[in-house]
Amino acid sequence: MRKIGFDSEKYLLEQSTYILERVQQYDKLYLEFGGKLIGDKHAKRVLPGFDEDAKIKLLHTLKDSVEIIICVYAGDIERNKVREDYGITYDQDVLRLIDEYRAYDISVNSVLITRYAGQPTAKVFMTKLERSGIKVSTHSEIAGYPTNVGAVMGENGFAQNPYITTTKPIVVVTAPGPSSGKLATCLNQMYHENKLGNKVGYAKFETFPVWNLPLKHPVNIAYEAATVDLKDVNMIDNYHYEAYGKVAINYNRDIETFPVIKSIIEQITGKESVYQSPTDMGVNRLKSGITDDAIVQEAARQEIIRRSFIVENDYKKGLADEDSVAHMRVMLEETKLKKEDRAPVLPARSYAKQLQEKLNSTNNQAVIAIELQTGEMITGRTTTLMDSSAAAILNSLKKLANIADQIDLLSPVILQTIQRLKTDDLNSRVPTLTVDEVLIALAISAVTNPTSELAYKQLPQLQDTKAHSTVIVNRANEQTFKKLGIDMTSDAEYPTENLYYN
C-alpha cells in the first residue's frame, strides 16, 4: 500500500485562512498562481497524500470572491507546446481548464494571449474562443520588461496594454504552464486599477520550491528537476535573510528580479512596498500539510530519478538540450541517486537482456515492468500479437485477479481479427496491438466471459503504480498509462530504426 506523508485537509484549512488574511489588506488582490490549479500530479508524486486538485478545491471554498484570468503565451500556441503530464497542447489545455473551473462553479473572467504579435495559430485560437462565448484579450510584449522600469511605466509599457475589467476581491491569474506572463498580467492590471483609484495588492501562490524547507531538501531539489528546461535554480532568499535574519528558499528568477518588481509596484501604488523579499510575496503554506517527512523525502527522491529519465527522453526527441541533461546528472550525483534506484528499472532491463541473449540479437528488446501496490513486479514483452505495454497491463490484471498465467484472457483468434482490421483495412504498418486496442477487446469479452470480467475489474488497482520500459513508449500507449494512473518512465532508446513509426 502507498504510504501517506501529507494531510491535504489540514493544508487546505491553513492555506485558505492565510489567503483571506492577505485579501483583507486590499480592495482587490491579484493572486498569481504558479504550478497547476487542477491535476497537480507533480505535487501528488512528491507529497504522498496530496490531493492533486487541492488548489481548485481551495478556490471553490472562496468561489463567491474569486474570478480567474487564464494567460497563455502566443509563442507557446504557435509552436504547439505540450503539457507533459497530459500530453495535450497549451491551447487545448486552456479549453480543458475553462471546463474544469466551470465545473467547480468558479468564474472564468477571460483568456489573455500574452506577448501577442499577430501569430497566425494564436489568432485562430482566439477566434475559436470568441465564437464559444469566451472573452479574449491580448497584451503586446513590452520592450525592456521587467528591468527597464522607465519603459515599463511609460506610454509604451503597461499603458499600451488594455485593462481587463474585474469585479471580485480575488483575481486569480493562472496559466497552462510556466513563462506564460502571469506576473506581467498582474502588474499590468494593478497599473490600471491604480489609475481607477482602487486599492490593489499582489501576492504569489507558488507551490514549489517550499520556502520553509531546507535548500537541499529532496522536495525542493525535485522542483529544480521538474523545471530543468527553464534553468531554474533554488537559492537562499538573501533579501529575506537581510530583512528578518531567517533562511527562506526561493528560486533564482524571483530573487534576481525582486528589486525591479518591488520598484514597479512602488511606482504603480506611489507607496513603499510592504514586501521586503520575494518570499514575502508568497502565500504558500504547503509545509503545514507534511505529516511524515521521511515518506515525503523518499517520494521526492523517486521524482528526481523519474525526471532524469524524462529529460534524457526529451533530449533523444530533440526537445531538451545538453545543459538540461548535464544538470540532471549533477542532481543525481548530488542526491546520491542512481536510475536503478527506481524499482521497475532493473527487472525490465534484466528481462530484456535475457530475451536478447535468447534470440541472439543486438536489437533493443521492448520490455515493460510494472511494480504493483503489493510490491510484486510484473513484466510484459512485445510479441507478434501485442506490444510490451499491452502485455504488461494484461499480465498485471491477471496477477491482481489471481488468474493463472497460462490462461488466455483474450482469444488469440479475436486478437488476430483485430490485427487484420489494422493491417488490411486500416492500412497500418504496425500490426502489434496497443493498450487501448487490447483493453477495448477485454471490455467486450468481459460481457460474456467471467474470467475476462474478473481481470477487467482490476483496472482501478493499477492507479499509483510505477512502470519502466526499456524503449521509448509511443504516444498512444503513454497517454493510456497516464489515464490509468500508472507512473511510466523509459530508457532513451527507440524500439526500431524506423523514423516515423517510432
C-alpha positions as CSV (number, residue, x, y, z in Angstrom):
1,M,0.0,0.0,0.0
2,R,1.1,3.6,-0.7
3,K,2.5,5.3,2.4
4,I,1.0,8.7,3.2
5,G,3.1,11.6,4.3
6,F,0.8,14.6,3.6
7,D,-2.5,15.8,5.1
8,S,-4.5,17.7,2.4
9,E,-7.3,18.7,4.7
10,K,-5.0,20.3,7.2
11,Y,-3.2,22.1,4.4
12,L,-6.3,23.5,2.8
13,L,-7.6,24.9,6.1
14,E,-4.4,26.8,6.9
15,Q,-3.9,27.8,3.2
16,S,-7.4,29.3,2.8
17,T,-7.1,31.1,6.2
18,Y,-3.8,32.7,5.2
19,I,-5.1,33.9,1.7
20,L,-8.1,35.5,3.3
21,E,-5.9,37.4,5.8
22,R,-3.9,38.8,2.8
23,V,-7.1,39.7,0.9
24,Q,-8.3,41.8,3.8
25,Q,-5.5,44.3,3.3
26,Y,-6.8,45.4,-0.1
27,D,-10.0,46.2,-2.1
28,K,-8.7,43.7,-4.6
29,L,-5.9,41.1,-4.6
30,Y,-4.3,39.8,-7.8
31,L,-3.1,36.3,-6.9
32,E,-0.6,34.8,-9.3
33,F,-1.0,31.0,-9.2
34,G,2.1,29.1,-10.2
35,G,2.0,25.3,-10.9
36,K,-1.1,23.5,-11.7
37,L,-4.5,24.6,-10.3
38,I,-6.0,21.3,-11.3
39,G,-4.3,17.9,-11.6
40,D,-1.0,18.9,-9.9
41,K,0.5,15.4,-10.4
42,H,4.0,16.6,-9.5
43,A,2.8,17.6,-6.1
44,K,0.9,14.4,-5.7
45,R,4.0,12.4,-6.5
46,V,6.4,14.2,-4.2
47,L,3.8,14.7,-1.3
48,P,2.1,11.3,-0.9
49,G,-1.4,12.1,0.3
50,F,-1.6,15.4,-1.5
51,D,-4.9,15.9,-3.4
52,E,-3.9,16.8,-7.0
53,D,-7.0,19.0,-7.1
54,A,-6.4,20.6,-3.7
55,K,-5.8,24.1,-5.1
56,I,-9.0,24.2,-7.2
57,K,-10.9,22.9,-4.1
58,L,-9.4,25.7,-2.1
59,L,-10.7,28.2,-4.6
60,H,-14.1,26.5,-4.6
61,T,-14.4,27.4,-0.9
62,L,-13.7,31.0,-1.9
63,K,-15.8,30.9,-5.1
64,D,-18.0,33.9,-4.3
65,S,-14.9,36.1,-4.0
66,V,-12.8,34.7,-6.9
67,E,-12.6,35.1,-10.7
68,I,-9.9,33.7,-13.0
69,I,-7.8,35.1,-15.8
70,I,-6.1,32.5,-17.8
71,C,-2.8,33.6,-19.5
72,V,-1.2,31.8,-22.4
73,Y,1.9,32.9,-24.3
74,A,1.2,33.4,-28.0
75,G,4.5,31.7,-28.9
76,D,3.6,28.6,-27.0
77,I,0.4,28.3,-29.0
78,E,2.3,28.9,-32.2
79,R,4.8,26.1,-31.6
80,N,2.2,23.7,-30.2
81,K,3.9,23.4,-26.8
82,V,2.7,20.3,-25.0
83,R,1.8,19.9,-21.3
84,E,3.9,16.9,-20.3
85,D,1.6,15.3,-17.8
86,Y,-1.5,15.3,-20.1
87,G,0.2,15.2,-23.5
88,I,-2.0,18.0,-24.9
89,T,-1.0,21.4,-26.3
90,Y,-1.3,24.5,-24.3
91,D,-4.3,25.9,-26.3
92,Q,-6.2,22.6,-25.7
93,D,-5.3,22.8,-22.1
94,V,-6.8,26.3,-21.8
95,L,-10.1,24.8,-23.1
96,R,-9.8,21.9,-20.6
97,L,-9.1,24.4,-17.7
98,I,-12.2,26.5,-18.6
99,D,-14.4,23.4,-18.4
100,E,-12.8,22.3,-15.1
101,Y,-13.2,25.8,-13.5
102,R,-16.8,26.0,-14.6
103,A,-17.4,22.5,-13.1
104,Y,-16.3,23.9,-9.7
105,D,-18.6,26.9,-10.2
106,I,-15.6,29.3,-10.4
107,S,-16.0,32.3,-12.6
108,V,-13.6,32.5,-15.6
109,N,-13.2,36.2,-16.5
110,S,-11.3,35.8,-19.7
111,V,-8.4,34.3,-21.6
112,L,-5.4,36.6,-22.1
113,I,-3.0,36.0,-25.0
114,T,0.4,37.4,-23.8
115,R,3.2,38.8,-26.0
116,Y,0.9,38.7,-28.9
117,A,2.3,39.8,-32.3
118,G,-0.2,38.5,-34.8
119,Q,0.9,34.9,-34.6
120,P,-1.5,33.1,-37.1
121,T,-2.2,30.0,-34.9
122,A,-2.8,32.2,-31.8
123,K,-5.2,34.3,-33.9
124,V,-7.2,31.1,-34.9
125,F,-7.4,30.1,-31.3
126,M,-8.7,33.5,-30.3
127,T,-11.4,33.3,-32.9
128,K,-12.4,29.8,-31.6
129,L,-12.7,31.2,-28.0
130,E,-14.7,34.2,-29.0
131,R,-17.1,32.1,-31.0
132,S,-17.6,30.0,-28.0
133,G,-18.5,33.0,-25.9
134,I,-15.2,33.4,-24.1
135,K,-13.9,36.9,-23.6
136,V,-10.4,37.2,-25.1
137,S,-7.8,40.0,-24.6
138,T,-4.2,40.4,-25.9
139,H,-1.1,42.1,-24.5
140,S,1.8,43.1,-26.6
141,E,5.4,42.4,-25.5
142,I,6.9,45.4,-23.6
143,A,10.4,46.2,-24.7
144,G,12.8,46.1,-21.7
145,Y,10.3,44.3,-19.3
146,P,10.9,44.0,-16.5
147,T,14.4,45.5,-16.0
148,N,13.7,48.9,-17.7
149,V,11.3,50.3,-15.2
150,G,11.0,53.6,-17.0
151,A,9.9,51.9,-20.2
152,V,7.5,49.6,-18.4
153,M,5.8,52.6,-16.7
154,G,5.9,54.7,-19.8
155,E,3.4,55.2,-22.6
156,N,4.8,52.1,-24.5
157,G,4.6,50.0,-21.3
158,F,1.6,49.0,-19.2
159,A,-0.3,51.9,-20.6
160,Q,-0.5,50.4,-24.1
161,N,-2.0,47.1,-22.9
162,P,-5.7,47.1,-22.2
163,Y,-7.2,46.7,-18.7
164,I,-9.3,43.6,-18.2
165,T,-12.4,44.6,-16.2
166,T,-12.7,42.5,-13.0
167,T,-15.3,42.7,-10.2
168,K,-14.3,40.3,-7.4
169,P,-11.9,40.8,-4.5
170,I,-9.6,37.9,-5.5
171,V,-8.5,37.7,-9.1
172,V,-6.5,34.5,-9.7
173,V,-4.1,34.8,-12.7
174,T,-3.1,31.3,-13.9
175,A,-1.8,29.6,-17.0
176,P,-1.3,26.1,-18.6
177,G,2.5,26.3,-17.8
178,P,5.4,28.5,-16.8
179,S,6.6,31.7,-18.6
180,S,3.1,32.5,-19.7
181,G,3.1,36.1,-18.5
182,K,1.2,35.8,-15.2
183,L,3.3,38.3,-13.3
184,A,3.3,40.9,-16.1
185,T,-0.5,40.5,-16.2
186,C,-0.9,41.1,-12.5
187,L,1.3,44.2,-12.6
188,N,-0.5,45.5,-15.8
189,Q,-3.8,45.1,-14.0
190,M,-2.5,46.8,-10.9
191,Y,-1.3,49.7,-13.0
192,H,-4.8,50.3,-14.5
193,E,-6.6,49.6,-11.2
194,N,-4.5,52.3,-9.5
195,K,-5.4,54.7,-12.3
196,L,-9.0,54.0,-11.4
197,G,-8.4,54.7,-7.7
198,N,-8.7,51.2,-6.4
199,K,-6.5,49.9,-3.6
200,V,-5.0,46.7,-5.0
201,G,-2.3,44.3,-4.0
202,Y,-0.3,41.4,-5.4
203,A,0.6,38.0,-4.0
204,K,2.1,34.9,-5.4
205,F,1.0,31.3,-4.8
206,E,3.9,29.1,-5.9
207,T,3.7,25.6,-4.6
208,F,7.4,24.9,-5.1
209,P,10.1,25.5,-4.0
210,V,8.8,25.2,-0.5
211,W,10.2,28.4,1.2
212,N,10.4,27.0,4.7
213,L,12.0,23.6,3.9
214,P,15.8,23.4,3.6
215,L,17.5,24.3,0.4
216,K,18.7,20.7,-0.3
217,H,15.5,19.1,0.9
218,P,14.6,16.5,-1.8
219,V,11.2,18.2,-2.4
220,N,13.0,21.4,-3.4
221,I,15.5,19.5,-5.5
222,A,12.7,17.7,-7.2
223,Y,11.2,21.0,-8.2
224,E,14.5,22.0,-9.7
225,A,14.5,18.8,-11.6
226,A,10.9,19.4,-12.8
227,T,11.9,22.9,-14.2
228,V,15.3,22.0,-15.6
229,D,14.3,23.2,-19.0
230,L,13.7,26.7,-17.5
231,K,17.2,26.7,-15.9
232,D,15.6,27.4,-12.5
233,V,17.9,27.1,-9.6
234,N,16.8,27.1,-5.9
235,M,18.6,29.7,-3.8
236,I,18.5,31.1,-0.3
237,D,16.5,34.4,-0.4
238,N,19.2,36.9,0.7
239,Y,16.6,39.7,0.8
240,H,14.6,37.7,3.3
241,Y,17.6,36.9,5.4
242,E,18.8,40.5,5.5
243,A,15.3,41.8,6.5
244,Y,14.4,39.2,9.1
245,G,17.5,37.1,9.8
246,K,15.7,33.9,8.7
247,V,16.6,31.5,6.0
248,A,13.9,31.1,3.3
249,I,14.2,29.3,-0.1
250,N,13.2,30.8,-3.4
251,Y,14.3,30.4,-7.0
252,N,16.8,32.4,-9.0
253,R,14.3,34.2,-11.3
254,D,12.3,35.6,-8.4
255,I,15.3,36.6,-6.4
256,E,17.0,38.3,-9.4
257,T,14.0,40.3,-10.4
258,F,12.8,41.2,-6.9
259,P,14.3,44.7,-6.7
260,V,12.8,45.6,-10.1
261,I,9.3,44.1,-9.3
262,K,9.4,45.9,-6.0
263,S,10.2,49.2,-7.7
264,I,7.4,48.7,-10.3
265,I,4.9,48.1,-7.5
266,E,6.0,51.1,-5.6
267,Q,5.7,53.3,-8.8
268,I,2.3,51.9,-9.5
269,T,0.9,52.5,-6.0
270,G,3.0,55.6,-5.1
271,K,3.8,53.9,-1.8
272,E,6.7,52.0,-0.3
273,S,6.2,48.3,-0.8
274,V,5.1,46.1,2.1
275,Y,7.4,43.4,0.7
276,Q,11.0,43.2,1.9
277,S,11.7,39.9,0.0
278,P,10.3,37.8,-2.8
279,T,9.4,35.2,-0.1
280,D,7.2,37.9,1.5
281,M,5.1,38.0,-1.7
282,G,4.2,34.3,-1.3
283,V,1.2,32.9,0.5
284,N,2.2,29.2,0.4
285,R,1.6,27.1,3.5
286,L,2.5,23.7,2.0
287,K,4.8,22.6,4.8
288,S,1.9,22.7,7.2
289,G,0.5,19.6,5.5
290,I,3.6,17.4,5.8
291,T,2.9,14.7,8.4
292,D,5.8,12.3,7.7
293,D,9.0,14.0,6.3
294,A,10.8,10.6,5.7
295,I,8.0,9.4,3.4
296,V,7.9,12.7,1.6
297,Q,11.7,12.8,1.1
298,E,11.7,9.3,-0.4
299,A,8.9,10.2,-2.8
300,A,10.8,13.3,-3.8
301,R,13.9,11.2,-4.5
302,Q,11.9,9.0,-6.8
303,E,10.6,12.0,-8.6
304,I,14.2,13.2,-9.2
305,I,15.0,9.9,-10.8
306,R,11.8,10.0,-12.8
307,R,12.7,13.4,-14.2
308,S,16.1,12.3,-15.2
309,F,14.5,9.7,-17.5
310,I,12.1,12.3,-18.9
311,V,15.0,14.7,-19.7
312,E,17.0,12.1,-21.5
313,N,14.0,11.0,-23.5
314,D,13.3,14.7,-24.4
315,Y,16.9,15.0,-25.5
316,K,16.6,12.0,-27.7
317,K,13.5,13.5,-29.2
318,G,15.2,16.9,-29.7
319,L,13.1,18.6,-27.0
320,A,15.8,19.2,-24.5
321,D,19.4,20.5,-24.7
322,E,22.7,19.1,-23.4
323,D,22.7,21.5,-20.5
324,S,19.5,20.1,-19.1
325,V,20.8,16.6,-19.4
326,A,24.1,17.6,-17.6
327,H,22.2,19.4,-14.9
328,M,20.0,16.3,-14.2
329,R,23.2,14.2,-13.9
330,V,24.6,16.7,-11.4
331,M,21.3,16.4,-9.3
332,L,21.5,12.7,-9.3
333,E,25.1,12.9,-8.1
334,E,24.2,15.5,-5.5
335,T,21.5,13.3,-4.0
336,K,23.5,10.1,-4.4
337,L,20.8,8.6,-6.5
338,K,21.0,6.2,-9.5
339,K,18.4,5.5,-12.1
340,E,18.4,1.9,-11.0
341,D,17.0,3.1,-7.6
342,R,13.6,3.2,-9.3
343,A,12.2,-0.3,-8.6
344,P,10.9,-1.4,-12.0
345,V,14.1,-0.4,-13.9
346,L,16.3,-3.4,-13.2
347,P,13.6,-6.0,-13.7
348,A,12.7,-4.5,-17.1
349,R,16.3,-4.3,-18.2
350,S,17.2,-7.8,-16.9
351,Y,14.3,-9.4,-18.8
352,A,15.2,-7.5,-21.9
353,K,18.8,-8.7,-21.7
354,Q,17.6,-12.3,-21.3
355,L,15.5,-12.0,-24.4
356,Q,18.4,-10.5,-26.3
357,E,20.6,-13.4,-25.4
358,K,17.9,-16.0,-26.1
359,L,17.3,-14.5,-29.5
360,N,21.0,-13.9,-30.2
361,S,20.0,-10.4,-31.2
362,T,21.6,-7.0,-30.9
363,N,18.3,-5.2,-31.3
364,N,16.6,-3.4,-28.4
365,Q,14.0,-5.7,-26.7
366,A,10.8,-3.9,-25.7
367,V,10.0,-4.9,-22.2
368,I,7.9,-3.2,-19.5
369,A,8.0,-3.9,-15.8
370,I,5.1,-2.7,-13.6
371,E,5.5,-2.6,-9.8
372,L,2.1,-3.3,-8.2
373,Q,0.9,-1.8,-5.0
374,T,1.9,-5.1,-3.3
375,G,5.5,-4.6,-4.4
376,E,5.2,-7.5,-6.9
377,M,6.9,-6.9,-10.2
378,I,5.1,-7.9,-13.4
379,T,6.7,-7.8,-16.8
380,G,5.5,-7.9,-20.4
381,R,7.3,-8.0,-23.8
382,T,6.4,-7.3,-27.3
383,T,5.1,-10.3,-29.3
384,T,3.6,-10.8,-32.7
385,L,0.2,-10.2,-31.2
386,M,0.7,-7.2,-28.9
387,D,3.3,-4.6,-27.8
388,S,5.0,-4.7,-24.4
389,S,2.6,-2.1,-23.0
390,A,-0.4,-4.2,-23.7
391,A,1.3,-7.4,-22.5
392,A,2.4,-5.8,-19.2
393,I,-1.1,-4.5,-18.5
394,L,-2.8,-7.8,-19.2
395,N,-0.2,-9.7,-17.1
396,S,-0.7,-7.3,-14.2
397,L,-4.5,-7.7,-14.4
398,K,-4.2,-11.5,-14.4
399,K,-1.9,-11.3,-11.3
400,L,-4.3,-8.9,-9.5
401,A,-7.2,-11.3,-10.2
402,N,-5.2,-14.4,-9.3
403,I,-5.7,-15.8,-12.8
404,A,-3.2,-18.5,-13.8
405,D,-0.6,-17.3,-16.3
406,Q,-1.3,-20.0,-18.8
407,I,-5.0,-18.9,-19.1
408,D,-5.7,-16.6,-22.0
409,L,-7.8,-13.6,-21.1
410,L,-8.5,-12.9,-24.8
411,S,-8.8,-15.5,-27.5
412,P,-5.9,-15.3,-30.0
413,V,-8.5,-15.5,-32.8
414,I,-10.1,-12.3,-31.6
415,L,-6.7,-10.5,-31.4
416,Q,-5.7,-11.8,-34.8
417,T,-9.0,-10.5,-36.2
418,I,-8.3,-7.0,-34.8
419,Q,-4.8,-7.2,-36.3
420,R,-6.2,-7.9,-39.7
421,L,-8.5,-4.9,-39.3
422,K,-5.5,-2.8,-38.6
423,T,-3.3,-4.0,-41.4
424,D,-5.7,-5.0,-44.2
425,D,-8.5,-2.4,-43.8
426,L,-6.9,0.5,-41.9
427,N,-3.6,0.1,-43.7
428,S,-1.4,0.2,-40.6
429,R,2.2,-0.9,-40.9
430,V,2.3,-1.7,-37.2
431,P,0.3,-5.0,-36.6
432,T,1.0,-5.3,-32.9
433,L,-1.9,-4.3,-30.7
434,T,-1.7,-1.3,-28.3
435,V,-3.0,-1.0,-24.8
436,D,-6.2,0.8,-26.0
437,E,-7.0,-1.9,-28.5
438,V,-6.4,-4.7,-26.1
439,L,-8.4,-3.1,-23.3
440,I,-11.3,-2.5,-25.6
441,A,-11.2,-6.2,-26.6
442,L,-11.1,-7.1,-22.9
443,A,-14.0,-4.9,-22.1
444,I,-16.1,-6.5,-24.8
445,S,-15.0,-10.0,-23.7
446,A,-15.9,-9.2,-20.1
447,V,-19.6,-9.1,-21.1
448,T,-19.7,-12.9,-21.8
449,N,-16.5,-14.2,-20.2
450,P,-16.4,-14.3,-16.4
451,T,-12.6,-14.6,-16.4
452,S,-12.2,-11.6,-18.6
453,E,-14.7,-9.7,-16.4
454,L,-12.7,-10.6,-13.3
455,A,-9.5,-9.2,-14.8
456,Y,-11.3,-6.1,-16.2
457,K,-12.5,-5.2,-12.7
458,Q,-8.9,-5.0,-11.5
459,L,-8.1,-1.9,-13.6
460,P,-8.5,0.6,-10.7
461,Q,-5.8,-1.3,-8.9
462,L,-3.2,0.0,-11.3
463,Q,-3.7,3.5,-10.0
464,D,-0.5,4.9,-8.5
465,T,1.7,2.0,-9.6
466,K,5.2,2.5,-11.3
467,A,6.3,1.2,-14.6
468,H,9.5,1.3,-16.7
469,S,10.1,0.4,-20.3
470,T,13.4,-0.5,-21.9
471,V,12.4,1.5,-25.0
472,I,10.5,4.8,-25.7
473,V,6.8,4.1,-25.5
474,N,4.6,5.5,-28.3
475,R,2.4,8.5,-27.6
476,A,-0.9,6.5,-27.6
477,N,0.4,4.0,-25.0
478,E,2.0,6.7,-23.0
479,Q,-1.4,8.6,-22.7
480,T,-3.2,5.4,-21.8
481,F,-0.7,4.7,-19.0
482,K,-1.3,8.2,-17.7
483,K,-5.1,7.8,-17.8
484,L,-4.8,4.5,-15.8
485,G,-2.7,6.4,-13.2
486,I,0.5,4.4,-13.9
487,D,3.7,6.4,-13.5
488,M,5.8,5.5,-16.5
489,T,9.4,6.0,-17.3
490,S,11.5,4.6,-20.2
491,D,15.1,4.3,-21.3
492,A,16.0,6.7,-24.1
493,E,16.1,4.1,-26.8
494,Y,13.8,3.7,-29.8
495,P,12.3,0.2,-30.3
496,T,13.2,0.1,-34.0
497,E,15.2,2.1,-36.6
498,N,12.1,3.4,-38.3
499,L,12.0,7.2,-38.0
500,Y,8.2,7.7,-38.5
501,Y,6.8,4.7,-36.6
502,N,8.9,5.3,-33.5
